[in-house]
Structure formats: C-alpha cells, structure tokens
Amino acid sequence: MYFDLLPVLLFGLIWIGIVTFLRLKKRRAYLIFFTIFYVYIVKVLDYTLFQFQSLILLKHFMPDLILNGQTVGKEMNLIPLITLTPQDLKTSLLNILLLIPFGFGLPFITNFRMKKIVVIGALFSIVIEFLQLITGYIAKITFRIADINDVIFNTVGVAIGYILFVGFVRIYRHISRNWEISANPLLRYIAERPQIDE
C-alpha cells in the first residue's frame, strides 16, 4: 500500500511544482491540456515500469522476496520485425495503442509539428526500454524485455496520434466556424493550434 502510494505522492508533488511555475506564464486552457498529458505520461510509466520493474528494485533490497519473472538472459531484442511471431501481434497492437495519445496530446501543449513529435515519442519509448533493461540487470530478473520492436510500434502509434490530432483540429475548426468560441478559452485554444496553419 505505502509502496504504491509513494509514486503517486512523488508525481503529485512534481505536477504541483510544474503547474505553479507554468501558471506564471501560461493560460488556464494550456494548464488543463498539460495536466491531462501529464497524467497520461505517469500512467504509461506506471504500466511499463513501475508496476513490475519496481518489484525488481524491491527484490534488490529484499533478497528473500520471490518473484516469478524471467531470468536475465533474454532481456533484449535488437533485431527489428524479423523475430515477430503471430503471438506478438497483440503486443504490437498494444504498443501502437499505448502511444497514440502521446502523438495526439503533445501538440496541444507544444507547437511542434509531426517530425519533432515523432522523434520525441521515439526517444520516450527508447528511454522506457532502456530503463526496463537496466532494472532487469540490477535484479537479475525481469518482467519486461527491452525490444526494438516495441520502439518501432510505439513510434508508429505516435505518428498515428499526430495524424488524428491534425484531423481532429481540422474537423473541429470546420464544425465550429459558426459557433461563438471566442468567449470560451478552452474552445479557442483548440481552434488556434498553430500546427494546422499552412
């Protein structure tokens, strides 16, 4: 219970610090989108690292703890796509779905266009895979294998997310042409995303 509560408190304090800093510079609509994206990033880190890999670190401090992970040996795959099996199809699809919100959400808090968004998403995925590898080496057991295919499919997910973002904002602008959005800062913020301007 306390072990689960610690990351929540830590990320909550980080969020408070960032939002306090941003309040001096950014509009309220930006803070809403930032908070949504921040919660999403924390959930991704929880799913990919904290839920399982934190047990590995705990085992480092409590050697008697029994974990049913995979012993270190096959902790990394650097061969792209060729090693995929039909059973990997579900995992590949989940890796795509995992980072679609990244590609969709990051343009709401930055002015970056597709190339930068995809590069940042790929780097985010690489960092996660690297941390999975490192924690596995520390404990000599792992629940997650660092896999180049995960990075590839995560990056595809980011690209799809960005394409969905562009489509969403274009449709939104088209539909909201006759609406009075200037009074609502949130609606105005969505309509004014600069990535869609030619």
Disulfide bonds with the S-S distance in Angstrom:
none
